[in-house]
């Protein structure tokens, strides 16, 4: 673990990466429902690339800088930790889900891909949204 706080611009940029991933994920859903397969594929690969970039930047940030600790008290503290723990657990589950879903699609195993995607997509969206909630509570809370 590093020393000193991260530059002020780094946490919002890192959080924006997962936000872009979520937007691309939603675009991918939009395109597949309209049977625009090429656009769906491009959107989903872009979503996965931004999620991977988020993980890379987050990991480097963790190694180079001290983590920011939550300072809130009372009910907001409970909310923060419930959201954070659920986010972390599902983020850990999300990685193999995304890799499995993408692998099935790239191998042309579309029936299995669809079945797994029905689990992967809500988990991925939950991780994106709760990532933003954690960021907001940690950095934007007044």
C-alpha positions as CSV (number, residue, x, y, z in Angstrom):
1,X,0.0,0.0,0.0
2,X,1.3,3.4,-0.9
3,X,1.7,6.6,1.0
4,X,-0.2,9.8,0.8
5,X,-3.6,10.5,-0.7
6,X,-4.4,10.0,-4.4
7,X,-4.5,13.2,-6.5
8,X,-7.9,14.7,-6.4
9,X,-8.6,13.9,-10.1
10,X,-7.9,10.2,-9.8
11,X,-10.9,8.9,-7.9
12,X,-13.5,10.6,-10.2
13,X,-11.6,9.5,-13.3
14,X,-11.4,5.9,-12.0
15,X,-15.1,6.0,-11.1
16,X,-16.0,7.4,-14.6
17,X,-14.3,4.3,-16.1
18,X,-16.8,2.0,-14.5
19,X,-19.6,4.4,-15.4
20,X,-18.6,4.2,-19.1
21,X,-18.6,0.4,-18.7
22,X,-22.2,0.6,-17.4
23,X,-23.4,2.9,-20.2
24,X,-21.8,0.5,-22.8
25,X,-23.5,-2.4,-21.1
26,X,-26.9,-0.7,-21.3
27,X,-26.2,0.1,-25.0
28,X,-25.4,-3.5,-25.6
29,X,-28.7,-4.5,-24.1
30,X,-30.5,-2.0,-26.3
31,X,-28.7,-3.3,-29.4
32,X,-29.3,-7.0,-28.7
33,X,-33.0,-6.4,-28.2
34,X,-33.1,-4.8,-31.7
35,X,-31.0,-7.7,-33.1
36,X,-28.2,-5.4,-34.0
37,X,-25.6,-8.1,-33.3
38,X,-22.5,-6.2,-34.5
39,X,-23.4,-3.2,-32.3
40,X,-24.2,-5.4,-29.4
41,X,-20.8,-7.1,-29.7
42,X,-18.9,-3.8,-30.0
43,X,-20.8,-2.4,-27.0
44,X,-20.2,-5.4,-24.8
45,X,-16.5,-5.6,-25.6
46,X,-16.2,-1.9,-24.9
47,X,-18.0,-2.4,-21.6
48,X,-15.6,-5.2,-20.7
49,X,-12.6,-3.2,-21.7
50,X,-13.6,-0.2,-19.6
51,X,-14.4,-2.5,-16.6
52,X,-10.9,-4.1,-17.0
53,X,-9.3,-0.6,-17.2
54,X,-11.2,0.4,-14.1
55,X,-9.8,-2.6,-12.2
56,X,-6.3,-1.9,-13.5
57,X,-6.4,1.8,-12.4
58,X,-8.0,0.8,-9.1
59,X,-5.3,-1.7,-8.4
60,X,-2.5,0.7,-9.2
61,X,-4.2,3.4,-7.2
62,X,-4.4,1.0,-4.2
63,X,-0.7,0.2,-4.5
64,X,0.5,3.8,-4.9
65,X,-1.8,5.8,-2.6
66,X,-3.5,5.4,0.8
67,X,-7.1,4.5,0.6
68,X,-9.7,7.1,1.7
69,X,-11.6,6.0,4.8
70,X,-15.3,6.8,5.4
71,X,-15.8,9.3,8.1
72,X,-19.6,9.4,8.3
73,X,-21.4,8.5,11.5
74,X,-24.8,7.2,12.4
75,X,-27.2,5.6,9.9
76,X,-25.3,6.8,6.8
77,X,-22.3,4.8,8.1
78,X,-24.4,1.7,8.2
79,X,-25.8,2.4,4.7
80,X,-22.2,3.0,3.4
81,X,-20.9,-0.3,4.8
82,X,-23.9,-2.4,3.6
83,X,-23.5,-0.9,0.1
84,X,-19.7,-1.3,0.2
85,X,-19.7,-4.9,1.3
86,X,-22.4,-5.9,-1.2
87,X,-20.5,-4.1,-3.9
88,X,-17.2,-5.8,-3.1
89,X,-18.8,-9.3,-2.9
90,X,-20.6,-8.9,-6.2
91,X,-17.7,-7.2,-7.9
92,X,-15.6,-10.3,-7.0
93,X,-18.4,-12.6,-8.5
94,X,-18.8,-10.3,-11.5
95,X,-15.3,-10.9,-12.9
96,X,-15.7,-14.7,-13.6
97,X,-19.3,-14.1,-14.7
98,X,-18.2,-11.5,-17.3
99,X,-15.3,-13.6,-18.5
100,X,-17.6,-16.6,-18.8
101,X,-20.3,-14.7,-20.6
102,X,-17.9,-13.2,-23.1
103,X,-16.1,-16.5,-23.7
104,X,-19.4,-18.2,-24.5
105,X,-20.3,-15.5,-26.9
106,X,-16.9,-15.4,-28.6
107,X,-17.1,-19.2,-29.0
108,X,-20.5,-18.9,-30.6
109,X,-22.3,-20.8,-27.8
110,X,-25.2,-18.3,-27.8
111,X,-27.8,-20.3,-25.9
112,X,-25.4,-20.7,-23.0
113,X,-24.3,-17.1,-23.4
114,X,-27.8,-15.9,-23.1
115,X,-28.5,-18.0,-20.0
116,X,-25.4,-16.8,-18.2
117,X,-25.9,-13.2,-19.4
118,X,-29.3,-13.1,-17.6
119,X,-27.3,-13.4,-14.3
120,X,-24.2,-11.4,-15.4
121,X,-26.0,-8.3,-16.5
122,X,-27.9,-7.5,-13.3
123,X,-24.9,-8.2,-11.2
124,X,-22.7,-6.0,-13.5
125,X,-25.3,-3.2,-13.3
126,X,-25.6,-3.5,-9.5
127,X,-21.8,-3.2,-9.2
128,X,-21.7,-0.1,-11.5
129,X,-24.5,1.6,-9.6
130,X,-23.2,0.8,-6.1
131,X,-19.7,1.8,-7.2
132,X,-21.1,5.3,-7.9
133,X,-23.0,5.2,-4.6
134,X,-19.8,4.3,-2.7
135,X,-17.9,7.0,-4.5
136,X,-20.6,9.6,-3.7
137,X,-20.8,8.7,-0.1
138,X,-17.0,8.7,0.2
139,X,-16.1,11.8,-1.8
140,X,-19.2,13.9,-2.4
141,X,-21.0,13.7,0.9
142,X,-21.1,17.1,2.6
